[in-house]
Structure formats: structure tokens, C-alpha cells
């Protein structure tokens, strides 16, 4: 298993933990891949994070930084798409 796969498995484990003690900082990413500061949102970690992200800011690329106190537990860029029409 490569490091990128392990990274995203760690992210989904964090989602499943639904730990509001962890803080998620959400940044927008521009078309060139640059992270735009300041952050868009600062939320407690929750299982519906990706739905909240899409509902609040729409589809696009976002950089997530997740902290447990002062310890960084995850960083990564994720793409969020519009929900499929049913």
C-alpha cells in the first residue's frame, strides 16, 4: 500500500471517529493548486464533513488541515463534487 493510500485511509478513519475535539481548517485551492488563505471555515471534526463542505461552499478543490490540540493529524487536498441528480 502506497503512502497516498494510507493517507486517505487515515482521513476516513478520522471521519468515522466523529471527534469534535479535532479541529478542521478548510482552505480553498485555486486552479493552479495554490492554497488560498485565510481559511474558509474552522469546524469540529464530524462524520458529515464532506457533505457540510459541499453544502456550505459548493464543489471544488479544498485543502484540509486537521489538528488534535496542537498536533497536526492530517493535511491534504480533496475534490468535492456536486451530488448526482436522482
N, C-alpha and C positions, 0 to 999 in steps of 0.2 A: 504494500500500500504506500503510495507516494505522500509527500508532506502536504500537498494541497488537499488531497482526500481526507487526511487526518484532521487538517484544519477545519474543514466544513463539518466533519463528524463531531468535532468538539463544539462547533457553533450550535448544531442541532441538539446536542446534549444539554447545552446551556438553555436553549429554548424550552426543552422539556422540563428542566428543573423549575421553571417559573419562579425564579428567585428575585423578588423586588428589592433585595439588598444589593443586587448588582445594578450598576448604572450604565445605561446605554447612551452614548453620544452619537447622534446621526448627523452626517455631513453630506451635502450634495456633491456630486462628482460631475465636472463638465465634460464636454465631448472629447477633449484631449486627454482625459483621465486625471486631471488635476482636482484635488480635494479643495472645495471652497469653504473658507472659514468666514465667520464663526459658524458654529454648529446650528443646525435647524431645530433640533429637539434634544432634550435630556430627559429620558424616561427611566423608570424602573424596568428591569428585565421582565418580560411576560411572554407567555406561550403564543399569544396572538400578535407578536411584534411585527411580523411581516405584513399582516392584514392592516394593522394600525398605521404602518409606514405608507402603504399604498393608499389607504383611505385619507390620510392627512396630507400627503404630498404628491400623490399620483405615481404613475410609472416613471422609471428612470434608474440611474445608477446612484448608489449611496454607499458611503464609507461608514462602517460601524466600528466604534471603539467601545469595548465593554470592560468595565472596571469592577473589581470587588474591593471596596475600600480604595487604597492607593495602588493596588496591584492590577496591572493590565492582564485580563484573562483572554481577550480576543481582539483582533483587528482584521478587517477585510472589507473588500468592495463587493457589493451584491447588486444584482439587477432585479428590479421589481417590475412586473408587467401587469397590465390591466387584466381584470378577471375575464374569463371566457363568458360570452353571452350564451344563455341557455334558453 
